[in-house]
Amino acid sequence: MLSKEVIIKSFVEDDAKEAIKIYENYKLAYDKDITIFTNSFCPPNIWNFFDKYCKSNDFFIETNGVFEEAERRMISFNNTYNIDYPICVLEIKNKSNFSNLKHKDYLGAILSLGIERNKLGDIVVKGDKAYLPIVEEISDYVQLNLTHIGKSPVEINIVYNIVDIPSVDFEEILINVSSLRVDGIVAKIANISRSKSIEIIESGKVLVDYVKAKDKSQELVLGSRLTIRGSGKYIIGEIIGETRSGRQRIIIKKYI
């Protein structure tokens, strides 16, 4: 069984606090043989860790962020009977014909209600609507209190049918690299020199699964979430072959 000491060694201070809370959920589910859900949406470095190190043939772990490529996900421990996740999906409609609300507008308005970021999943904006997975117990509070975003009136409805929830949009980019080293991939994606890539990595502007890149030679893995401040957020996709010179051809998914 995973120990608390391993958690402390595996995460930096702020993430360690959150991971220890989740560890307590895991331990309770394991010891009592009951189903436990986290009461928050976790970033990839945390849910990936528990999915990798706690899952076994006799102990079931699953994550759910509603959207297929969701970054933020709720974790379930020992959910052998497929109990529904305590997640509510809100559709927030911009009723103004004179404003074009963006992701940051929706997120800022909801956080201004005093809600912590980890109570919200990824926000997907489609036209005049935003779709937001939220911890179920606070969904009523948001519906009652979020009436405007800026000067724009909004209407909120619960989405009951998963078919009505849109998918996340990506732009696919094909790059050729000699390896999965973070400095080479950042240089290719951001269209900058290798030396400039190393400079922004060392300045803390590159995150891998929400954690600052350790060093220029850090190896990425397929499925890693890469954030380059000033450039965007990406997922390292599949390797689809090699060039004649032996360089790897990799699909990169850029969040739109």
Buried (B, 14 or more C-beta within 10 A) or exposed (E): EBEEEEBBEBBEEEBBEBBEEBBEBBBBBBEEEEBBBBBBBBBBBBBBBBBEBBEEEEBBBBBBBBBEBBBBBBBBBBBEEEEEBBBBBBBBBBEBEEBEBEEEBBBEBBEEEEBEEBBBBBBBBEEBBBBBBBBBEBBEEBBEBBEEBEEBEBEBEEBEEEEEBBEBEBEEBEBEBEEBBBBBBBBBBBEBEBEBBBBBBBEEBBBBBBBBBEEBEBEBEEEBBBBBEEBBBBBBBEEEEEEEEEBBBBBBBBBE
